[in-house]
Amino acid sequence: MRRLRSSVISIAAIFLLTGEGAAQNAGDATGTAFLLLPIGARAVGMGQAIVADNPGTEAVWWNPAAAARNTKREAAIHHSQTVVATGDALTYMAPSRIGTLAVSLDVLNFGDQQVTDEQGPVGVILPRNLVVAGTFARGIGKRFNGGISYKLIQFRVDCSGQCANVATFAASANAVDVGIQYQLLGPAPMMMGLVVRNLGSRLKVDERSEPDPLPTRVEAGVTYPVALIAKYVSDIDVRLAAAVTTDRNFGEPAARVGADVVWQHQVHLRAGYAARESNGAGAALGFGLVAGKLEFDIARSFGGLSSDAGQPPTYFSLRYLF
């Protein structure tokens, strides 16, 4: 009835969301390029240059080593909205005597698609991407952090209603992210970070085609607190960040830069730029507010297919620290 319809919707959704650029950057990983989509408003507002930063629960998706020295438990939801899909990532992170532990679930929902026949709607197709992650991070000595995230990845198309002729399926893969951070000594200590993301098995979406390799990405960067500003303006803190990324089967590196201006440790203004990104390419702006145990962040990026379609990607993060 609508076998072709369900396949076309799923493939088109992935292509539109990740963009042609992401598919090229990840080699042949067109069915798995969603793993490179940004998660978290802090990261987006900083131009995604946070491999050497400490973004709280967002560390699960960017560099697990960044969670090593968290001192508070954190429960968070990271929401994203583009012209094609809605994303929600839930994370609970807790420090312990052996290190920091976190569990996470990321759901990317492409929206319900109707199945129709001559009489009208008879069912609903549900295309989604799911990632379940477990993270462990630990500080070694005073300046070195290490961390690892294990991820179970699933791309699935479900159907409810009259679905006898609809091609539903679930394709799974396993991956790990491994990262380190090292802090240099100095009056304004610089943090360096390195991470390898999405290192793992292939994802076979279609039995008639070859499995898609995961979009393995290597990223290195630094974060630098500008001590000179704090010396003259006691209420203001400024952090600068820069990073370089490279993807498997794509030789040219891409740069990212970002800045975070903080007033009285409560109000954040962020700006950044990510080169050669697909959805969320180009400049980004962000805002953050700390109110007791609650922290709220919002960011918007400009460029990419979603912006061209009239809906710039928007990201919200809400955290509870206790």
N, C-alpha and C positions, 0 to 999 in steps of 0.2 A: 504493500500500500504506500508506505512512505519511507522505505529503507534508504533510498537515495537522499531524501530530504534530510533525514537525521544525520547522515554522514557529512553532507555538504554544510549543514549548520555548524557542526562541531569543528570541522576543519577551518571554515571561514572565521569562526570566532577566535580560534587560536591565532590565525594569521593576522587578523585585524588588531587584536590586542597586543601582540608582541611586536608587530611591525616587520616589514621585510628586512630592515636593518638587523634586528635581533636574530632572525633566522640565518642571515649571512654570517654574522659575527660568531655564531655558535656552530659553524660548519653546516652539517646536515641535520642539526637538532631542531627541525621546524616544529615537531610535535611536543618538544619539551622546553621550548624557549620561555614558557611562562615562569620557569624557575628563576629567571633573571629579572623579573618584575620587582620593583622596590616595595618594601614593606616598612611602614613606620613613618610618622610625620617628621620626627627629628632627622632621620637619615635623608629624607627628600629635601627638607629645608636647608640642609648643609651640602646640597649638591651631590649626595651619596658618598661624600669623602669622609667616611667615619670608620674605616678599617682600624685606625689607631685611636679612636675615641672610646668613650664608655656611654653608650646610649641606653642603658638599662636592658629591658627585655628585648629590644630590637637587636641586641648582640647575637641572639639565636640565629638570625637570618643574615648577618653581615660578617661578624667575626666572633665565634664563641669564646675566644680568649678574653674578650672585653668584659665578660661577666665574672671574671675570676675574683675580683675584690669587692663585689657588691656586699654591703653590710646589712641590707634590709630585704625582707621578702617583698615581692612585687607581683601583683596581678594586673594584667593589662589586656586591652583590646585595641587592635590596630586596624582601622577601616580605610578602604580605598574605593573610589568610584571613578570609572572611566565611561566612555561612550558605549563600550561593549560589555563590561563585566563589573561585578561588585565583589570586593575581597574583604574578608574578615579573618584576622589572625588573633587567636587567643593564647596567652602565655601565662604560666605561673612559674615564678623563679624564687628559689630559697637558698640562702647561704647555709653551710653546715661546717662541721669540723674538718671534713675531708675535702671540701671545695664547694662550689656553687652548682646546684642542680636546677634544671628547668624542663618543663614539658610544654609542648606547643601544638596547636592545630591551626592550619591555614586552609581556608575554604575559598576558592575562586568560583563564583557562580555566574554563568553566562546568561541566566534568565530562562524562564519557562518558554518552550516552543510548542505550539499547538500541532497536533496530528489531526488532519482533516480527511474526510471522504466526501462523497457526493451529497451527504445529508448535513455536513457541517463538522464542527469539532467533535472528535471521539476520544482524544487522549492528550497527554502532555509529555513532552520530552524534556529531560533535565540534564543538560551537559554541565559537568563540574570538574574542577581539579582539586585534589585533596593532598595535603602534606602533613604528616604527623612526625614531630621531631622530639628527640630527647637530647639534652645538652648537659655536658659536664665541663667545668672550668676550674682551674686552680692556680693560685699564685705560687711561684717558686722563688724563694729568697725575697728580697725587697723590690726588685725591679723587673722580674720576668713573669709573664702570664702565659698560660697555655690552655687551649680548650678544643673540644670536639663536639660536633652535633651529628647524630645519626638520624636520617630522614627516610621515612617510608612514603613513596610518591605514588599517587594513583590518578589516572585520568579516566573518568567514567561517564557513560551516557545511560541514564535510567529512563524509565517510561512508566506512566500510570494511565489506566484506562484501557482502551482496546489497542493493545500493542503487539498483537501476534506477528505482524509483519514489519515491526520496527527493529532495526539493528542495534540493540543495546549491548553494551560490553563494559568491562573494567580492565584496564591495563595498569600493571604495577612495576615499580623499580625501586631499588635501594641506593642510597647515596650517603656520603659523609662530607662534612665541612671540617677542616682542620686549620686552626689559626694560632698565632703567637703574637705577643706584644712585648716590647722592651722599652723601659724608661731610661733616658739619658740623664746624667747628672747636670746640674746647673742652677742658676737663680730662677729660671723659668724652665723646668724640666720638659724636654720634648719627648713625646711618646711615639715610638715607631711600631707599625703593625704589618703583618703579612698573613694572608689567608688563601687557602685553596678551597673553592666551593664546588659542590655538585660533582664529586668524584665517585663514580659508581657504575652500576649496570645499565644496560640499555632498556628503553621503553618500547615495547612492541604494541602499536596501536592497531595495525591492520595485518591480518594473517597473510595477506597477499604481498606485503611489502617488507623491506628490511627494517629491523628495529631502529629506532631513533637513538643516537648517543645523547647522553646528558650534556648540557652546555657547561662544561667545566670552565671555571673562571679563576684566574690568579690575580690577586690584588695586593698592592703594597702602598703604604702611605705613612704620613706623619700628622700629628696634632701638636700645635704649639700655643701655649698660653702667653699672651703678650703682657709681660710684667711691667713694661714701661707705662702703660695706661693706668694700671692699678696703682702705680706709684703716685700719680698726680690726681686721679679721680677715684676715690676709695669705694664709691658705690657701683662702679662699672668694672666688669671683667670681660675680656675679649679672648676668644679662642679662634685660631686659624687652622685650617686643615687642607691637606692636599693628598691626592692618591693617583695611582696609575693602575689601570686594569688591562688584562689581555685575556682573550678567550681561546679555547682550543680550536685549532684549524684556522685561526685568524691572526696573522702576524703583527699587525699594527696595534700598538698600545693606545689607550684612550685616557685622557686626563680628566680629573675631577678636582674642584676646589670649593671651599666653603668657609663661612665665618659665622660665629655665634656671639652676639653681644648681649650680656646679661646685666640687668639692673637689680641690685640688692638681692641677688640669688633667687629672684622670684619671677622676673619678666625676661623672656628671651626674644630677641629679634634675629632671624637667621636669613642668610642668602647664600646661594651657591650656583654652580654651573657644572653640568655633566656632559662631556663631549661624547658623541657617537652613541647615544642611547636611543632606544626605539620609542616606547611610550614613556613620557616623562623626560624627553630630550631637552637640552638647552638649559635656560635659567630656571631657578626655583626660589621661592620666598617662603618663609615660615615664621610662626609665632608660637610662643609657649608661655604658660602661666602656671605657677606653683601656688597652691592654696592648701596649706597644712599637709595632710597626707595624700591629697589629690594633685595630680599633674596632668595638664591638658596641653596638647600640641596640635597644631594645624599647619598644613603646608600645601602649596599648589605649584605644579611645574608647568612650564610653558614650552610648547613644541611637541612634535610627534603626531601620530594619526588621530589620537583622541582630541587634541587641541584643534587640529585642522577640521575636525568634524563638528566643532562648536562646543565641546565640553572638555576644558582643560582638566587633567587628572587632579583629583583632590584627595588629601589624606588627613585622617583624624587619628589621634592616639589619646587614650584615657588610661591613666595608671593609678593604682592605689598602692602606696608603700606603707608597710607596717612591720 
